[in-house]
């Protein structure tokens, strides 16, 4: 049970804090308070191939309109993983919105013409969002986080994005590859997150916790019959949680003590049972 120090990536539109990442592009560190390994990359404990990246993203301006390839295309063309992700909205300004998919089915030719004529904005599906909303963004979904949003992003361990459009900025676009991987179908947004979501690449679970409760991961990684139903992260022996709100004093069954507060991220061995000694408005997102 240990906190992480994020890799910080400042952008033209805001910033990303990679709070859990063993990816070569941006690697999180182990909190300096940890004896012997404090300040080292989290690869030290989770390995170089940890399959999930967790980020805090804050947007002052719009991100590019982009799309990520699935595993098949990414491995064939880029020799890496695809990128499926999800978003949990931590904060949003009034009338904030984002792009999730296209507003109807379009052919590749339709999209190419819209890009050439600078009319692609009218093809996008805009979704209003507020604090507590959740969206799933499978590979192939056209998407963009617009300004005025702060969110938690969980995705496959990949840094592969293809830009379709960049709101008039002069950054590089990847139109041909983007059009190769766009899928018209997009999932419906899930407003007011019910508390749990899973896909083949990760599982998330939002939990409000009071003093005297326990944080346990093994049960979430089993099926109804008690058989192992491990996620890619769970198979490494390490999972994590992000503190959405509040503070807490924690103790693990291995004898560790930790005080956590809002925005902290903690790596945890799957087998740990964490006792919540004190808690104040304490809410976490378990990421498995």
N, C-alpha and C positions, 0 to 999 in steps of 0.2 A: 504494500500500500504506500504509494509515493506520489507527490505532486509533480507536474511537468512544468517546464518553462517553454513558452511557445517560440517557434520561429516566426519572426515578424516580416511580412512582405507588404511594403507600402506601394500603392497603386495610384494611377491618375484619378481613379474614382473613389478611393478610400483606402482600406487596408484589409489584409488577411492575417490572422494569428493562427498558425498551424499548431494547435495544442496537443495533438497526437499525430506524429508523423515520423516514420523511419525512411521516408522517400529521399532519394539523393538530392532532389531539388531543394528541399527544405526540411530540416530535421529538428524535432523537439529535443529538449534537454531534460535531464533529471534534476529536480530541485536541488539547489546547493546545500540544503540542510541534511541531505541524506549522506550518511557516513560512507566513506570509501568511493562511492560512485557518483556523488553529487556533482553536477556540472557536466557530466558526460552525456553523450547522445543516448536517447532511449533505445537505440539499436543494441546497446550493451545488455539490456535485459530481454527485449522482445524479438531481436534478430533483424536482419536487413530486409526481410521480405514480409514484414508485418502488413496484413492485407487491407487495413482500413486507415483512412486519414480523417481527422476531425479538425474543423476550422471554425473560428469565429470570424464572420465577414461583416464589415461595416461599410455601407455605401453612402457617400455624399453625393455622388452622381451615378449615372447609369453604367452598369457593366455592358460589355459588348453583347450583341445577340449571337449566341453560340450554340454548338451542339457537340456532344461527345460520341465517339464510336462505341459499338459494342465489342465484346471480347474477340469475336471472330474477325472483324475488320481490323481491329487494333493489332492483333497478333500477326495477321497476314501482312499488313502494310507498314506498321510502326514497330513491330517486334516488342510489344508491351501489352499491358492489360487495357481493357476498355474502362469506361467510367460511368457507373450508375450512382446516383446520389439522392439525398433527401435533405429537406430544409425544415428547421423548426424556427419560427419567428420569435426572437427574443424581445425586440422592440420595433415599432413602426410609427412613423409620423402620420398624422391624419391624412387620409386619402392616399396613403402609400399603396403601390401596386407593383406587380412584377409580371414577367412574361412566362407563361407555361404552355407551350405548344402553339399550334397554328389554329386560326379560327374556323377553318374547314379543310378538307382534303385538297391538296394541290399537287400537280405533277412537278417533276424536276424542272421541266421547261418553264412552267409558271413561275417558279421561284427564281430561276436564273434571270428571267425577264424583269421580275420585280426588283432584283438587285441592280440590274443594269439601268433601270429607269428610276431608281431611288424611291420606290414605292413599297418596299418590303414592310414598312411599319404598319401598313393597313392589313397585312396578312397575319399579324400576330394576335394571339389570345392574351388579353390583359386581365389579370386577376387581382382584385383588391385584397389586401392582407392586413391583419392586425396581430397584436401580441398573442401568442399561443396557437397560431395557425401552423399547419404542417402540410408539406407538399412532397410528393415522391416524383423524382425526375429520372426515369429510366433512360439508358443510353439511347440516342436517336431522337430525343425530345428537344426541339428548339426552345431555348429559354434565355432569360436575362433577369438579373436582380436589378431593379431600378433604384433611384436615389431615395434616401430617407429610411433605410431598413438596416437592422442589425439582426443577424441570424446565426444559428448553429448549423453547420453543414457537415454531413457524414457521407463519405463516398469511398469507392474502391481506391486502392493505392495506385493512382495514376494522376499525371499532370497534363493529360492530353485533352486539348480543347481546340475546336475549329471555329473561327470567327466567320459569321455570315455578314455581319453589319456592325458598324461601330459609331453610329449616331454622328457622323461627320468628322470623327477624329481620323488621324492619318496612320493609325497602326496597321500592321499587316493583316490582311484577310486570308482565309483559307477556303475560298468558295468552292472549288472543285471537290475537295475532300469532304467539305461540309455537305454538299448536295448528294454525295455518294451515300452518306449515312443517315440523312434525315428520315424520320418515320412520322407520318402524319398523325397517327394515333397518339394521344396523350392522356394520362390518367386524370380523373377529376380531382381537383384540389380537396384536401381534407381540412375543413375549417374546425377550429376548436378541437385540437388533437385529443383523441379518445384515451391515449395513454400508451399504446403499444403498436409497433409496426415491425414486420420482418419481410425480407426478401432473400434471395440466395446469397447475397454479399454481406449483409449485416442485419442486426436486430437492434431496435431501440425501445426503451421503456421509460416513460416518465413516472416518477414516484414522488409523492408528498410524504415526508417522514417526520414522525414525532420522536421525542426522547423515549428510550426504552425499546425502540424497534431495532431490527437488524437489516443490514443490506447483504443480500445473498444473490449470487449469480448462477450457482449450479442448477437451481430449479428452473430458471428461465432457459437453460440450455438442455432441457429434457423434454420428451414428448409426454402425452397424457399417461402413458404406461410406465414412465420413469426411465425410458431408454435414452441414451445420448442422442441429442439432436443439435450437435455443436455447429456454431457458425465458423466461418474462416478464422475470425479473431479468436474465438473460444478454443479452437484447435491448437493455437500457439501457447495456451496456458495463461494468457494475459488479456484482460478486458479493461474497460475504463468507465468513469462517470464524470459528468460535467455538472457543476453546481449552478442551477438556474436561479435560485434565490436563497437568501438567508445565510445562516451560519450553523456550524455544528462541531461538537467535539466527538471524535471517533476513536474506537479501540478495535484492533483486529484480534482474531483468535491466535495469531502468532506473536502477540504481545506489543504491537506497535500502537502508538498514539499519534493522532493527527488532528489539528484544528483546521477547518475549511470554511471558506466564505464564497459568496457569489462570484462567479466566473473562474473559480479554481477548477482544474482538471486533475483527476487522480487515476493512475494506473493501478490495477488490482489483479492479484493472482485469482484465477477462476475459483480456486478452492477456498479463498478467504471468506470468513464470516465476520462482518463488521458490525460492532455494537454501537448504537448511537447513544452516547452518554448524555449530551445536552443538545438541544436543537431549538432554533428560532426561525420560524417561517422557512423551513428547510425543504427544498425541492431539488431533485436531481434528474438528469437524463442518463440512464444506463446505456452504454454503447457496447454491443457484443458482436 
